[in-house]
C-alpha cells in the first residue's frame, strides 16, 4: 500500500548537465530562446523560464548572444547533438515546458520541437514516451 503514494522523482537539471562544456550550455539556452520565439516574441512567462535555465547553466545572456552571432544556428544543433541521451531527454522536457507555459501549444510549435529533436538525435518514439511521462506526472521535470 505504501507504493501507491510514491513520491515523484524530481529531475535535477544542474546535476544532469554538470559535465557539459560551456558551448553546450550556451547552445542549450540559445535553443530554448529559439523555441520561445516560434510563436512570436517571447512573453514574460517564457522569459522567466529561460532566465531560470540561464542561472542553472551559469551562463549569461550576452555570452549566448555572442555565441549565436559568431557561429549560428547550425553550431547550436551540432553542440546539442553531442549531449548524452539523458541530457537530450531533459532538454526535450524543458522545451515542452516552454511551449506549454503560456497556453496549449500550436501545431507549428510542436512541429518545430519534434523536428529539431530528430536532428539532435531523439527519435519520434523516444519523444512520445517523454510526452506520455510528462502527461502522466503532470510535471515537466518529474519522472
Beta strands, then each sheet from edge to edge (+ up, - down):
end
